[in-house]
Amino acid sequence: MPSRRGVIAGGAGAAVLAALGYRAWDRGVFSAGEGRAYAAWNEWQGHAGEGPARRPLHAAILAASAHNSQPWMFEPHEDSITVYADLSRNLGAADPCRRELYASIGCALANLQLAALTFDLDAIIHQNAGRLEPTHATNVVEVAKISLIARMDPGLRSTLQPLVDAIPNRHTNRGYYQHGNPVDAATLGKLGSRAAFITDKAAMKDFGALIVEGTRRFIADRQMSEDSGRWLRTGRREVEEHRDGIATDNAGLSSVTNALAKLMPDQTVTGADRYWLASTREVQVPTAAAFGVLFTTDRFAIAEAIAAGTNWQMLHLAATSFDLAAQPLNQPIEMMDRDLVLGRKNDYGKEIRRMAGVKTGDPAFIFRLGYPEDAALPSPRRPFDAVIRSTGVA
């Protein structure tokens, strides 16, 4: 017969295990990348009967966005779509001119155009003009109107089909890339001519140091750190509530570390910043097979910021079709805008041009490429109806 002490100890142990099991369930330890917050990835082609203006929008909302902020809204009409930027979904001091917000809109436009092809439509974009400037506005502003017309080029779909097929598989990969497995020049060439790639070891070392320095300066800026930290999501409940931001599942952790991180108390912004810097310095920079930079001719034109996002989305989809992983590393560009607002000198643009071997233009987007050690998980998405405006609503 077991002793009373043994029964008590056994009961206590069972209670601990039960509590631990509940916390594991509550925090989503066993359901990484699953649930209602991720359903959009399986519905990217829309539903029959929705109409030509709504169906491509299911793919548009799967586009990349800064901190997974998803700052877009769409108003579908019979044969056109009005596109809006939701300025309330900004990154604050981390994006003072809303450059990355508008680049996110450009990413959505790329997905939208590609998805329209699957319904035998060309999406012709009529974009509004405007300038990037420091702002605290939180309103919704019209960015573009899209006309949907019968496809004029029958061969375009077959040419772009690999990119279309990559839409539900494109995920930002913040984890380890296969060290010593380079991306050959031919593959880089197929990713598009709009990017300047850095593959020379000495240049990559200097460029990586610049990215790490930008990260260090970012987290040292209290306002940037706090504004960025608003988009961190941890347990299952928080992910399902917000359906945006950077979840623990998307932080580039191994499966074991990811599970342990969910079981632990929520990380502070300061703790997250320390992890971000360490990951940038010890994982993301040293394991990159190549760095890339997208340049602009007028870095304060909204149209150019949107174009940078469109180019990034297309490049990332192409990389996905070649089984490559990719991740934005825009910290130096974010510091360029922050320093501008605060009136501080910043030579990052000049240094980036030198390292990339480019004589003119300003950097608009920085990223890394490589073959992944592990596949990236999908990021949460806001409900479809939350980003759709009813026709005629101002």
For each residue, the residues with C-beta under 8 A, 3 or more apart:
1:
2: 6 7 10
3: 6 7
4: 7 8
5: 8 9
6: 2 3 9 10
7: 2 3 4 10 11
8: 4 5 11 12
9: 5 6 12 13
10: 2 6 7 13 14
11: 7 8 14 15
12: 8 9 15 16
13: 9 10 16 17
14: 10 11 17 18
15: 11 12 18 19
16: 12 13 19 20
17: 13 14 20 21
18: 14 15 21 22
19: 15 16 22 23
20: 16 17 23 24 263
21: 17 18 24 25
22: 18 19 25 26
23: 19 20 26 27 263
24: 20 21 27 29 30 259 262 263
25: 21 22 28 29 30
26: 22 23 235 236 237
27: 23 24 234 235 236 262 263
28: 25 31 32 34 35 235 236 239 249 262
29: 24 25 32 259 262 263
30: 24 25
31: 28 34 35 236
32: 28 29 249 255 258 377
33: 38 249 377 378
34: 28 31 38
35: 28 31 38 39 236 239 240
36: 39 240
37: 239 240 243 380 381
38: 33 34 35 41 378 380 381
39: 35 36 42 43 381
40: 43 44 58 61 62 381 384
41: 38 44 62 168 378 381
42: 39 168
43: 39 40 46 47 58 384
44: 40 41 58 59 62 115 167 168
45: 55 58 59 115 118
46: 43 50 54 55 56 57 58 59
47: 43 50 55
48:
49:
50: 46 47 54 55
51: 54 55 76 78
52: 55 56 79 116 119 121 148
53: 56 57 76 77 78 79 80 81 148
54: 46 50 51 57 58 76 388
55: 45 46 47 50 51 52 58 115 119
56: 46 52 53 59 60 81 111 112 115 116 118 119 121 123
57: 46 53 54 60 61 74 76 81 112 384 387 388
58: 40 43 44 45 46 54 55 61 62 115 384
59: 44 45 46 56 62 111 112 114 115 167
60: 56 57 63 72 74 108 109 111 112 115
61: 40 57 58 70 72 108 381 382 384 387
62: 40 41 44 58 59 111 167 168 170 381
63: 60 72 104 107 108 110 111 313
64: 104 107 170 172 309 312 313 316 328
65: 68 69 70 71 72 104 107 108
66: 69 71 91 95 100 101 103 104 328 330
67: 91 94 228 231 245 246
68: 65 231 244 245 246 250 379 380
69: 65 66 89 90 91 101 104 231 244 245
70: 61 65 89 104 244 381 382 387
71: 65 66 85 86 87 89 90 101 104 105
72: 60 61 63 65 83 84 85 86 104 105 108 387
73: 83 84 85 86 140 387 388 389
74: 57 60 81 82 83 84 387 388 389
75: 81 82 83 84 388 389 390 391 393
76: 51 53 54 57 80 81 388 391
77: 53 80 81 82 391
78: 51 53
79: 52 53 147 148 149
80: 53 76 77 145 146 147 148
81: 53 56 57 74 75 76 77 112 123 145 146 148
82: 74 75 77 142 144 145 146 389
83: 72 73 74 75 105 108 109 142 143 144 145 146
84: 72 73 74 75 140 141 142 143 389
85: 71 72 73 98 101 102 105 140 141 143
86: 71 72 73 89 140
87: 71 90 98 101 135 137 138 139 140 141
88: 138 139 140
89: 69 70 71 86 101 244
90: 69 71 87 95 98 101 138
91: 66 67 69 94 95 100 101 227 228 231
92: 95 96 223 224 226 227 228 230
93: 96 221 223 224 227 338
94: 67 91 218 224 227 228 334 338
95: 66 90 91 92 98 99 100 101 334 337
96: 92 93 134 135 337 338 340 341
97: 132 133 134 135 300 337 340 341
98: 85 87 90 95 101 102 132 135
99: 95 102 103 132 299 305 333 337 364
100: 66 91 95 103 104 330 334
101: 66 69 71 85 87 89 90 91 95 98 104 105
102: 85 98 99 105 106 132 143 302 305 306 309
103: 66 99 100 106 107 305 306 308 309 312 364 365
104: 63 64 65 66 69 70 71 72 100 101 107 108 309
105: 71 72 83 85 101 102 108 109 143 306 309
106: 102 103 109 110 305 306 307 308 309 310 311 312 313
107: 63 64 65 103 104 110 111 309 310 312 313
108: 60 61 63 65 72 83 104 105 111 112 313
109: 60 83 105 106 112 113 125 144 146 306 309 310
110: 63 106 107 113 114 309 310 313 314 317
111: 56 59 60 62 63 107 108 114 115 167 313
112: 56 57 59 60 81 108 109 115 116 123 146
113: 109 110 116 117 122 123 125
114: 59 110 111 117 118 160 163 164 167 317
115: 44 45 55 56 58 59 60 111 112 118 119 164 167
116: 52 56 112 113 119 121 122 123 148
117: 113 114 120 121 122 151 156 157 160 164
118: 45 56 114 115 157 164
119: 52 55 56 115 116
120: 117 150 151 157
121: 52 56 116 117 148 149 150 151
122: 113 116 117 148 149 150 151 152 153 156
123: 56 81 112 113 116 146 147 148
124: 146 147 148 149
125: 109 113 144 145 146
126: 144 145 146 147
127: 143 144 303 306
128: 142 143 144 302
129: 301 302 303
130: 301 302 303
131: 300 301 302
132: 97 98 99 102 299 300 301 302 305
133: 97 300
134: 96 97 341
135: 87 96 97 98
136:
137: 87 141
138: 87 88 90
139: 87 88
140: 73 84 85 86 87 88
141: 84 85 87 137
142: 82 83 84 128 145
143: 83 84 85 102 105 127 128 302 306
144: 82 83 109 125 126 127 128 306
145: 80 81 82 83 125 126 142
146: 80 81 82 83 109 112 123 124 125 126
147: 79 80 123 124 126
148: 52 53 79 80 81 116 121 122 123 124
149: 79 121 122 124 152
150: 120 121 122
151: 117 120 121 122 154 156 157
152: 122 149
153: 122 156
154: 151 157
155: 158 159
156: 117 122 151 153 159 160
157: 117 118 120 151 154 160 161 164
158: 155 161
159: 155 156
160: 114 117 156 157 163 164
161: 157 158 164 165
162: 165 166 318 321
163: 114 160 166 167 314 317 318 321
164: 114 115 117 118 157 160 161 167
165: 161 162 169 321
166: 162 163 169 170 317 318 320 321
167: 44 59 62 111 114 115 163 164 170 317
168: 41 42 44 62
169: 165 166 320
170: 62 64 166 167 316 317 320
171: 250 375 376 377 378 379
172: 64 250 326 327 328 376 379
173: 177 252 325 326 327 372 375 376
174: 250 251 252 279 284 327 376
175: 252 253 254 283 325 372 373 374 376
176: 179 252 283 287 372 373 374
177: 173 181 287 288 289 325 368 369 370 371 372 373
178: 181 287 289 370 371 372 373
179: 176 286 287
180:
181: 177 178 289 370 371
182: 199 289 290
183: 187 188 199 289 290 324 369 370 371
184: 187 188
185: 188 189 199
186: 189 190
187: 183 184 190 191 322 324
188: 183 184 185 191 197 199 290 369
189: 185 186 193
190: 186 187 318 322
191: 187 188 195 315 318 319 322
192: 195 311 314 315 318
193: 189
194: 294 311 315
195: 191 192 292 293 294 311 315
196: 292 293 294 295 356 357 358
197: 188 290 291 292 369
198: 203 204 207 290 291 292 293 355 356
199: 182 183 185 188 203 204 289 290
200: 203 204
201: 204 205
202: 205 206
203: 198 199 200 206 207 355 356
204: 198 199 200 201 207 208 288 290 291
205: 201 202 208 209
206: 202 203 209 210 355
207: 198 203 204 210 211 291 352 355 356
208: 204 205 211 212 285 286 288 291
209: 205 206 212 213
210: 206 207 213 214 332 348 351 352 355
211: 207 208 214 215 280 285 291 329 331 332 366
212: 208 209 215 216 277 280 281 285
213: 209 210 216 217 332
214: 210 211 217 218 331 332 334 335 348
215: 211 212 218 219 276 277 280 281 331
216: 212 213 219 220 277
217: 213 214 220 221 331 335
218: 94 214 215 221 224 225 228 331 334 335 338
219: 215 216 224 225 273 274 276 277
220: 216 217 225
221: 93 217 218 224 225 338
222: 225 226
223: 92 93 226 227
224: 92 93 94 218 219 221 227 228 334 338
225: 218 219 220 221 222 228 229 269 270 273
226: 92 222 223 229 230 269
227: 91 92 93 94 223 224 230
228: 67 91 92 94 218 224 225 231 269
229: 225 226 232 269 272 273
230: 92 226 227 245
231: 67 68 69 91 228 244 245 246
232: 229 245 246 267 269 272
233: 238 239 242 244 245 246 247 248 380
234: 27 238 239 247 248 262 266 267
235: 26 27 28 238 239 248 262 266
236: 26 27 28 31 35 239 240
237: 26 240 241
238: 233 234 235 241 242
239: 28 35 37 233 234 235 236 242 243 247 380
240: 35 36 37 236 237 243 380
241: 237 238
242: 233 238 239 245 380
243: 37 239 240 380 381 382 383
244: 68 69 70 89 231 233 380 381 382
245: 67 68 69 230 231 232 233 242 380
246: 67 68 231 232 233 250 251 379
247: 233 234 239 250 251 379 380
248: 233 234 235 251 253 258 261 262
249: 28 32 33 258 377 379
250: 68 171 172 174 246 247 376 377 379
251: 174 246 247 248 258 261 275 279
252: 173 174 175 176 279 283 284 376
253: 175 248 257 258 261
254: 175 257 258 374
255: 32 258 259 374
256: 259 260
257: 253 254 260 261
258: 32 248 249 251 253 254 255 261 262
259: 24 29 255 256 262 263
260: 256 257 263 264
261: 248 251 253 257 258 264 267
262: 24 27 28 29 234 235 248 258 259
263: 20 23 24 27 29 259 260
264: 260 261 267
265:
266: 234 235
267: 232 234 261 264 271 272 275
268: 271 272
269: 225 226 228 229 232 272 273
270: 225 273 274
271: 267 268 274 275
272: 229 232 267 268 269 275 276
273: 219 225 229 269 270 276 277
274: 219 270 271 277 278
275: 251 267 271 272 278 279
276: 215 219 272 273 279 280
277: 212 215 216 219 273 274 280 281
278: 274 275 281 282 283
279: 174 251 252 275 276 282 283 284
280: 211 212 215 276 277 283 284 285 329 331
281: 212 215 277 278 285 286
282: 278 279 285 286
283: 175 176 252 278 279 280 286 287
284: 174 252 279 280 287 288 327 329 368
285: 208 211 212 280 281 282 288 329 368
286: 179 208 281 282 283
287: 176 177 178 179 283 284 370
288: 177 204 208 284 285 291 368 369 370
289: 177 178 181 182 183 199 368 369 370 371
290: 182 183 188 197 198 199 204 368 369 370
291: 197 198 204 207 208 211 288 329 366 367 368 369
292: 195 196 197 198 315 366 367 368 369
293: 195 196 198 352 356 358 363 365 366 367
294: 194 195 196 308 311 312 315 363 364 365 366
295: 196 353 356 358 360 361 362 363 364
296: 299 301 304 305 307 308 361 362 363 364
297: 304 360 361 362
298: 301 304
299: 99 132 296 304 305 362 364
300: 97 131 132 133 304
301: 129 130 131 132 296 298 304 305
302: 102 128 129 130 131 132 143 305 306
303: 127 129 130 306 307
304: 296 297 298 299 300 301 307 308 364
305: 99 102 103 106 132 296 299 301 302 308 309 364
306: 102 103 105 106 109 127 143 144 302 303 309 310
307: 106 296 303 304 310 311
308: 103 106 294 296 304 305 311 312 364 365
309: 64 102 103 104 105 106 107 109 110 305 306 312 313 365
310: 106 107 109 110 306 307 313 314
311: 106 192 194 195 294 307 308 314 315 365
312: 64 103 106 107 294 308 309 315 316 328 365 367
313: 63 64 106 107 108 110 111 309 310 316 317
314: 110 163 192 310 311 317 318
315: 191 192 194 195 292 294 311 312 318 319 326 367
316: 64 170 312 313 319 320 326 367
317: 110 114 163 166 167 170 313 314 320 321
318: 162 163 166 190 191 192 314 315 321 322
319: 191 315 316 322 324 325 326 369
320: 166 169 170 316 317 323 324 326
321: 162 163 165 166 317 318
322: 187 190 191 318 319
323: 320 371
324: 183 187 319 320 369 370 371 372
325: 173 175 177 319 369 370 371 372 376
326: 172 173 315 316 319 320 367 368 369
327: 172 173 174 284 367 368
328: 64 66 172 312 365 366 367
329: 211 280 284 285 291 366 367 368
330: 66 100 333 334 365 366
331: 211 214 215 217 218 280 334 335 366
332: 210 211 213 214 335 336 348 352 363 366
333: 99 330 336 337 348 363 364 365 366
334: 94 95 100 214 218 224 330 331 337 338
335: 214 217 218 331 332 338 339 346 348
336: 332 333 339 340 346 348 349 363
337: 95 96 97 99 333 334 340 341
338: 93 94 96 218 221 224 334 335 341 342
339: 335 336 342 343 344 345 346
340: 96 97 336 337 343 344 346
341: 96 97 134 337 338
342: 338 339
343: 339 340
344: 339 340
345: 339
346: 335 336 339 340 349
347: 350 351
348: 210 214 332 333 335 336 351 352 363
349: 336 346 352 353 362 363
350: 347 353 354
351: 210 347 348 354 355
352: 207 210 293 332 348 349 355 356 363 366
353: 295 349 350 356 358 359 360 361 363
354: 350 351 357
355: 198 203 206 207 210 351 352
356: 196 198 203 207 293 295 352 353 363
357: 196 354
358: 196 293 295 353 361
359: 353
360: 295 297 353
361: 295 296 297 353 358
362: 295 296 297 299 349
363: 293 294 295 296 332 333 336 348 349 352 353 356 366
364: 99 103 294 295 296 299 304 305 308 333
365: 103 293 294 308 309 311 312 328 330 333
366: 211 291 292 293 294 328 329 330 331 332 333 352 363
367: 291 292 293 312 315 316 326 327 328 329
368: 177 284 285 288 289 290 291 292 326 327 329
369: 177 183 188 197 288 289 290 291 292 319 324 325 326
370: 177 178 181 183 287 288 289 290 324 325
371: 177 178 181 183 289 323 324 325
372: 173 175 176 177 178 324 325 375 376
373: 175 176 177 178
374: 175 176 254 255
375: 171 173 372
376: 171 172 173 174 175 250 252 325 372
377: 32 33 171 249 250
378: 33 38 41 171
379: 68 171 172 246 247 249 250
380: 37 38 68 233 239 240 242 243 244 245 247
381: 37 38 39 40 41 61 62 70 243 244
382: 61 70 243 244 386 387
383: 243 386 387
384: 40 43 57 58 61 387 388
385: 388
386: 382 383
387: 57 61 70 72 73 74 382 383 384
388: 54 57 73 74 75 76 384 385
389: 73 74 75 82 84 393
390: 75 393
391: 75 76 77
392:
393: 75 389 390
394:
